[in-house]
Amino acid sequence: MSLPSSVQLLYPKVHAVLPNGFQRHPFKDTILCTDTTAALGNKSSPFVATHPSFLALLGPAPSVRVLAAQDRSFAHEAGVWVPTHDGAGEVWFTSNLYDGPTRSDGLRERTVEVSRINLGTGKVNPVQLPVYGGNGACPYGDYLLFCDQGAGRGVPSALTLVDPSNPADVRPILNNFHGRAFNSLNDVIVLPPRSTEDLPGSGEAESSRLPARGSTVWFTDPTYGHEQGFRHTPELPSQVYVFNPETGDIRAVADGFDHPNGICFSPDGKTCYVTDTAHIRGCGTLDPHKPSTIYAFDVVWPGVDLDIGGPSLQNRRLFAFADCGVPDGIKCDTLGNVYSGCGDGVHVWNKYGTLVGKIVLGLADDNIGAGCANFCFVPGGKLVCFAENRIYLVEGLAVEGALL
């Protein structure tokens, strides 16, 4: 089989039995760069197929390159593609936390910078927004919906709407659960309605710039803000919620997590994937006994008008466990494959939970271990990946992202 130079096959059977004394750091080391297994793989080929089906997801010449780099953790989370007049498009993203002084109440002043990068020029432009702790984000019609982690008690964690064509237009759409403050909202996704049959009344959405009527907003709420010192003691469990922006109904739909993080849906909307990243705590402590796990749920619709009852999550099961780092941001392609940002790059599983391949970041520029907290699909078979002090552009995929 002839493969592009950027692609290699590394089937799991090759390392099913390793020499005695093997050792691998569970958070940063990739199987390609562990001393005892270095001979197993080619460090110059970032597309690693662990199953033949991965090859069908790649075009004839897939590639990875650095799109932007800085000497700080400017590229951490979110990742939302927005079309632009020049045709290149841009991606909005958030930095990691920047430290500030300790406040009088004992909490830390920590800020997050929201930026956008032009995919044609690679130029990064910070955007001044009243979003204090921006983290995950998703498209919301023509708008962007950010998770704002908040700051102390004075600035609650909230879902915040931003107009990319007019960034001064910023407004929260939800900042509490029946009067109780969220912990520190982490990631968010919009689920389109199953059909118009479940929608009460008639008429169009209040604005063509908003999501379709009946769309619901799903988000995760871990305790990272408290552990990182900028949020007060948690008032709620670490849960997954669904919000109906038309009625204001807010429901907890899944619990039992340690640190729920990324969330996405399969292309048909029938399966919800939620990551648990308890392996790393907000203070930076690592515990490999904790989850680095993706859970899958069935999305079940109640068969009644959405103003009476909305979709729920049922039949929780363990979908996958990441072998390197934690599965943070998570997305699906239109074929139903599941992608997640992990400790050595982007891991790809098929819909049955089999790891079919990886896109390993940092091989060519000696940046292994930076990982990929989040990423986003861009039309045309591309991924934009956030690795703290670098942004990588993956090109030449043969698939597109789902629910963009």
C-alpha positions as CSV (number, residue, x, y, z in Angstrom):
1,M,0.0,0.0,0.0
2,S,1.4,3.4,-1.1
3,L,0.9,6.1,1.5
4,P,1.6,9.9,1.5
5,S,4.8,10.7,3.4
6,S,2.7,12.4,6.1
7,V,0.7,9.2,6.8
8,Q,1.8,6.0,8.6
9,L,0.2,2.8,9.7
10,L,0.7,1.8,13.4
11,Y,-1.7,-1.0,14.2
12,P,-2.2,-1.7,17.9
13,K,-1.0,-5.3,17.5
14,V,2.5,-3.9,17.0
15,H,2.8,-2.8,20.6
16,A,0.4,-5.3,22.2
17,V,3.5,-6.7,24.1
18,L,6.4,-4.3,24.9
19,P,9.8,-5.2,26.4
20,N,10.0,-5.4,30.2
21,G,10.6,-2.1,31.9
22,F,8.7,0.0,29.4
23,Q,7.5,3.4,30.7
24,R,5.3,6.1,29.4
25,H,4.1,9.4,30.9
26,P,0.3,9.1,30.7
27,F,-0.3,12.9,30.1
28,K,2.3,14.0,27.6
29,D,4.1,11.2,25.9
30,T,2.8,9.9,22.6
31,I,3.3,6.3,21.7
32,L,5.6,7.6,18.9
33,C,8.0,9.3,21.2
34,T,8.3,7.0,24.2
35,D,11.8,5.7,24.6
36,T,10.8,2.1,24.7
37,T,8.5,2.3,21.6
38,A,10.3,4.9,19.5
39,A,11.2,2.4,16.8
40,L,7.5,1.5,16.3
41,G,6.6,4.7,14.5
42,N,7.9,7.4,12.2
43,K,8.2,10.8,13.9
44,S,8.0,12.7,10.6
45,S,4.5,11.4,9.8
46,P,1.8,13.1,11.9
47,F,-1.2,11.2,10.5
48,V,-1.1,7.9,12.4
49,A,-3.6,5.3,11.2
50,T,-4.4,2.7,13.9
51,H,-7.1,1.2,11.7
52,P,-7.3,1.0,7.9
53,S,-10.6,3.0,7.9
54,F,-8.7,6.1,9.0
55,L,-7.1,6.3,5.6
56,A,-10.6,7.0,4.0
57,L,-10.8,10.2,6.1
58,L,-7.7,11.6,4.5
59,G,-7.1,13.1,1.1
60,P,-4.1,12.3,-1.1
61,A,-1.8,14.8,0.6
62,P,-2.8,15.7,4.2
63,S,-0.6,18.1,6.0
64,V,-0.1,19.9,9.3
65,R,1.6,23.3,9.7
66,V,2.0,26.0,12.2
67,L,-0.4,28.8,11.4
68,A,0.5,31.2,14.3
69,A,2.8,31.1,17.3
70,Q,3.4,33.3,20.4
71,D,5.4,33.0,23.6
72,R,2.3,32.6,25.8
73,S,-0.7,30.4,26.0
74,F,-2.8,32.5,23.6
75,A,-4.6,29.6,21.9
76,H,-6.5,27.3,24.3
77,E,-10.3,26.9,23.8
78,A,-13.4,27.7,21.8
79,G,-12.8,27.6,18.1
80,V,-15.7,28.8,15.9
81,W,-15.3,29.4,12.2
82,V,-16.8,32.6,10.8
83,P,-17.0,33.4,7.0
84,T,-15.4,36.6,5.9
85,H,-15.7,38.9,2.9
86,D,-12.2,38.0,1.7
87,G,-13.2,34.4,1.4
88,A,-10.5,33.1,3.7
89,G,-12.6,32.9,6.8
90,E,-11.6,33.4,10.4
91,V,-11.7,31.4,13.6
92,W,-12.6,32.9,17.0
93,F,-10.8,31.4,20.0
94,T,-9.9,32.0,23.6
95,S,-6.6,32.0,25.5
96,N,-5.7,30.1,28.6
97,L,-5.9,32.0,31.9
98,Y,-3.5,34.9,32.5
99,D,-2.6,35.4,36.1
100,G,-3.3,38.6,38.0
101,P,-3.1,39.8,41.6
102,T,-5.0,38.3,44.5
103,R,-8.1,40.2,45.4
104,S,-9.3,41.3,48.8
105,D,-11.7,38.3,49.0
106,G,-8.8,35.9,48.5
107,L,-9.7,35.0,44.9
108,R,-7.3,35.6,42.0
109,E,-7.7,38.1,39.2
110,R,-7.5,35.9,36.1
111,T,-8.3,37.0,32.6
112,V,-8.9,35.3,29.3
113,E,-8.3,37.0,25.9
114,V,-10.7,36.4,23.0
115,S,-9.0,36.6,19.6
116,R,-9.7,35.8,16.0
117,I,-7.3,34.5,13.4
118,N,-7.5,35.1,9.6
119,L,-7.0,31.7,7.9
120,G,-5.5,33.4,4.8
121,T,-2.9,35.5,6.5
122,G,-2.5,33.8,9.9
123,K,-2.8,37.2,11.5
124,V,-4.2,37.1,15.1
125,N,-6.3,40.0,16.3
126,P,-7.5,40.3,19.9
127,V,-11.1,41.3,20.4
128,Q,-12.1,43.5,23.3
129,L,-15.2,41.9,24.9
130,P,-16.8,42.0,28.3
131,V,-16.3,38.3,28.6
132,Y,-14.2,37.7,31.7
133,G,-13.4,34.0,31.5
134,G,-14.2,32.9,28.0
135,N,-13.8,29.2,27.4
136,G,-15.8,27.0,25.0
137,A,-17.9,28.5,22.3
138,C,-20.1,27.4,19.4
139,P,-22.1,28.9,16.5
140,Y,-25.5,30.3,17.4
141,G,-27.1,31.1,14.1
142,D,-25.1,34.1,12.8
143,Y,-23.8,34.7,16.4
144,L,-21.2,33.1,18.6
145,L,-22.2,31.7,22.0
146,F,-19.4,31.7,24.6
147,C,-19.1,30.0,28.0
148,D,-18.0,32.8,30.3
149,Q,-16.5,31.3,33.4
150,G,-17.1,34.5,35.4
151,A,-15.0,36.2,38.1
152,G,-15.7,35.8,41.8
153,R,-19.3,36.4,43.0
154,G,-19.6,39.8,41.2
155,V,-19.5,38.4,37.7
156,P,-21.5,35.1,37.4
157,S,-20.6,32.4,35.0
158,A,-22.9,32.8,31.9
159,L,-23.7,31.8,28.4
160,T,-22.9,35.0,26.5
161,L,-24.0,35.9,22.9
162,V,-21.5,37.8,20.7
163,D,-22.2,39.3,17.2
164,P,-19.0,38.7,15.2
165,S,-20.0,41.5,12.8
166,N,-20.4,43.9,15.7
167,P,-18.4,42.7,18.7
168,A,-19.8,45.5,20.8
169,D,-23.1,43.6,20.8
170,V,-22.6,41.3,23.7
171,R,-25.3,40.0,26.0
172,P,-25.8,37.0,28.4
173,I,-28.7,34.6,27.7
174,L,-28.3,32.6,30.9
175,N,-26.4,33.1,34.1
176,N,-28.0,30.9,36.8
177,F,-29.9,27.7,37.6
178,H,-33.1,28.9,39.4
179,G,-31.1,31.5,41.3
180,R,-28.0,29.3,42.0
181,A,-24.8,30.3,40.4
182,F,-23.1,28.0,37.9
183,N,-19.6,26.8,38.8
184,S,-17.6,27.7,35.7
185,L,-19.3,26.9,32.4
186,N,-16.9,25.1,30.1
187,D,-18.3,24.0,26.7
188,V,-21.5,24.5,24.8
189,I,-23.3,23.2,21.7
190,V,-26.6,23.8,20.0
191,L,-28.8,20.9,19.0
192,P,-31.3,21.6,16.2
193,P,-34.9,20.5,16.6
194,R,-35.7,16.9,15.6
195,S,-38.6,18.2,13.5
196,T,-41.1,21.1,13.3
197,E,-43.9,18.8,14.5
198,D,-42.9,19.2,18.1
199,L,-42.9,23.0,18.0
200,P,-45.9,24.7,19.6
201,G,-47.7,27.4,17.7
202,S,-46.6,28.6,14.3
203,G,-44.5,31.3,12.7
204,E,-40.9,31.8,12.1
205,A,-38.0,32.4,14.4
206,E,-37.8,35.9,15.9
207,S,-34.8,36.5,13.7
208,S,-33.3,34.8,10.7
209,R,-29.9,35.3,12.3
210,L,-30.8,33.0,15.2
211,P,-30.9,29.2,15.3
212,A,-34.0,27.4,14.0
213,R,-37.0,27.4,16.3
214,G,-36.9,24.6,18.7
215,S,-33.1,24.5,19.0
216,T,-31.8,23.8,22.4
217,V,-28.5,24.7,24.1
218,W,-26.4,22.1,25.9
219,F,-23.5,22.8,28.2
220,T,-21.1,21.5,30.8
221,D,-20.3,23.0,34.2
222,P,-17.3,21.6,36.0
223,T,-15.5,23.2,39.1
224,Y,-12.3,24.3,37.3
225,G,-12.9,28.0,38.2
226,H,-12.9,27.3,41.9
227,E,-9.8,25.0,41.7
228,Q,-8.0,27.7,39.7
229,G,-8.8,30.3,42.3
230,F,-11.1,32.8,40.5
231,R,-14.5,31.4,41.5
232,H,-16.2,31.0,44.9
233,T,-17.1,27.6,46.4
234,P,-19.3,25.6,44.0
235,E,-23.1,25.8,44.6
236,L,-24.0,23.0,42.2
237,P,-22.8,19.5,41.2
238,S,-20.7,19.1,38.1
239,Q,-23.4,18.4,35.6
240,V,-24.6,18.7,32.0
241,Y,-27.6,21.1,31.3
242,V,-30.0,21.8,28.5
243,F,-31.5,25.3,28.0
244,N,-34.4,26.2,25.9
245,P,-33.8,29.9,24.9
246,E,-37.4,30.4,23.7
247,T,-39.1,29.3,27.0
248,G,-36.3,29.8,29.5
249,D,-36.6,26.3,30.7
250,I,-33.3,25.0,32.2
251,R,-32.8,21.3,33.2
252,A,-29.9,19.2,34.5
253,V,-29.8,16.2,32.1
254,A,-26.7,14.2,33.2
255,D,-24.6,13.9,36.4
256,G,-22.1,11.5,38.0
257,F,-19.1,13.3,36.4
258,D,-15.9,14.4,38.1
259,H,-15.1,17.2,35.6
260,P,-17.5,17.3,32.6
261,N,-15.8,19.2,29.8
262,G,-16.4,18.9,26.1
263,I,-19.8,18.1,24.6
264,C,-21.0,17.4,21.0
265,F,-23.7,15.5,19.1
266,S,-23.6,12.9,16.4
267,P,-24.6,14.3,12.9
268,D,-28.1,12.8,13.2
269,G,-28.5,14.3,16.7
270,K,-29.3,10.8,18.3
271,T,-26.1,10.5,20.4
272,C,-24.5,13.0,22.8
273,Y,-20.8,12.7,23.7
274,V,-19.5,14.3,26.9
275,T,-15.8,14.2,28.0
276,D,-14.6,13.9,31.6
277,T,-11.2,15.4,32.2
278,A,-10.6,14.7,35.9
279,H,-7.1,13.4,35.1
280,I,-6.1,17.1,35.4
281,R,-7.4,19.3,38.2
282,G,-7.6,23.1,38.0
283,C,-4.5,23.5,40.2
284,G,-2.5,21.5,37.6
285,T,-2.3,18.3,39.6
286,L,-2.4,15.1,37.5
287,D,-4.1,11.9,38.7
288,P,-4.0,9.1,36.1
289,H,-6.5,7.1,38.2
290,K,-9.2,9.7,37.3
291,P,-11.2,9.8,34.1
292,S,-9.7,10.8,30.8
293,T,-13.0,9.5,29.3
294,I,-15.7,10.1,26.7
295,Y,-19.2,9.0,27.6
296,A,-22.0,8.5,25.1
297,F,-25.7,9.0,25.8
298,D,-28.9,8.4,23.7
299,V,-30.8,11.6,23.0
300,V,-34.4,10.8,23.8
301,W,-37.3,13.1,22.7
302,P,-40.4,13.0,24.9
303,G,-43.0,13.0,22.1
304,V,-44.8,16.1,23.4
305,D,-44.6,19.8,22.6
306,L,-41.3,21.3,23.5
307,D,-43.0,23.8,25.8
308,I,-44.0,20.8,28.0
309,G,-40.9,18.6,27.9
310,G,-37.6,18.6,26.0
311,P,-35.1,16.0,25.0
312,S,-33.2,14.0,27.7
313,L,-30.0,12.0,27.9
314,Q,-30.4,8.2,28.6
315,N,-28.4,5.0,28.4
316,R,-25.0,6.4,29.6
317,R,-22.0,4.2,28.6
318,L,-18.2,4.6,28.4
319,F,-17.4,5.3,24.7
320,A,-13.6,5.8,24.8
321,F,-10.6,6.4,27.1
322,A,-7.8,8.6,25.9
323,D,-4.3,7.0,26.1
324,C,-2.6,10.4,26.2
325,G,-3.7,13.4,28.3
326,V,-7.4,14.1,28.5
327,P,-10.1,14.3,25.8
328,D,-11.0,18.0,26.0
329,G,-12.8,19.5,23.1
330,I,-14.9,17.1,21.1
331,K,-16.5,17.2,17.6
332,C,-18.0,14.8,15.0
333,D,-17.5,14.7,11.3
334,T,-20.5,14.2,8.9
335,L,-19.8,10.4,8.8
336,G,-20.2,10.1,12.6
337,N,-16.6,9.7,13.5
338,V,-15.6,11.3,16.9
339,Y,-12.6,13.7,17.2
340,S,-11.2,14.9,20.5
341,G,-8.2,17.1,21.5
342,C,-5.9,15.1,23.6
343,G,-2.3,15.2,25.0
344,D,-0.5,14.5,21.7
345,G,-3.0,16.0,19.2
346,V,-6.4,15.0,17.9
347,H,-7.6,11.4,18.4
348,V,-10.3,10.0,16.1
349,W,-12.7,7.1,17.0
350,N,-15.3,5.6,14.8
351,K,-18.9,5.6,16.0
352,Y,-18.4,2.2,17.7
353,G,-15.6,3.6,20.0
354,T,-12.6,2.1,18.1
355,L,-9.6,4.4,17.9
356,V,-8.9,4.6,14.1
357,G,-6.2,7.2,14.1
358,K,-4.5,10.3,15.4
359,I,-3.3,13.6,14.1
360,V,-0.1,14.1,16.2
361,L,0.8,17.8,16.7
362,G,4.3,19.2,17.2
363,L,6.3,16.5,15.4
364,A,7.9,18.9,12.9
365,D,8.4,21.8,15.2
366,D,9.6,20.0,18.4
367,N,6.4,20.8,20.3
368,I,5.3,17.4,21.4
369,G,3.4,17.5,24.7
370,A,1.6,20.8,24.1
371,G,-1.5,18.8,23.3
372,C,-4.7,20.1,21.8
373,A,-7.2,21.5,24.2
374,N,-9.7,22.2,21.4
375,F,-10.0,22.6,17.7
376,C,-12.6,23.3,15.1
377,F,-13.6,22.0,11.6
378,V,-13.3,24.5,8.8
379,P,-15.1,23.9,5.4
380,G,-12.8,22.4,2.8
381,G,-11.4,19.5,4.9
382,K,-9.5,21.5,7.4
383,L,-9.0,21.6,11.2
384,V,-7.7,24.5,13.2
385,C,-6.1,23.1,16.4
386,F,-5.2,25.1,19.5
387,A,-2.0,24.0,21.3
388,E,-1.5,26.8,23.8
389,N,1.5,28.7,22.3
390,R,0.8,27.5,18.7
391,I,-2.2,27.2,16.3
392,Y,-1.9,24.4,13.9
393,L,-3.7,24.1,10.6
394,V,-4.6,20.6,9.4
395,E,-5.4,20.5,5.7
396,G,-6.2,17.8,3.2
397,L,-8.9,15.9,5.0
398,A,-11.6,14.1,3.0
399,V,-14.4,14.8,5.6
400,E,-16.2,17.8,6.9
401,G,-17.4,18.7,10.3
402,A,-20.9,18.0,11.5
403,L,-23.4,20.6,12.9
404,L,-21.2,23.6,12.1
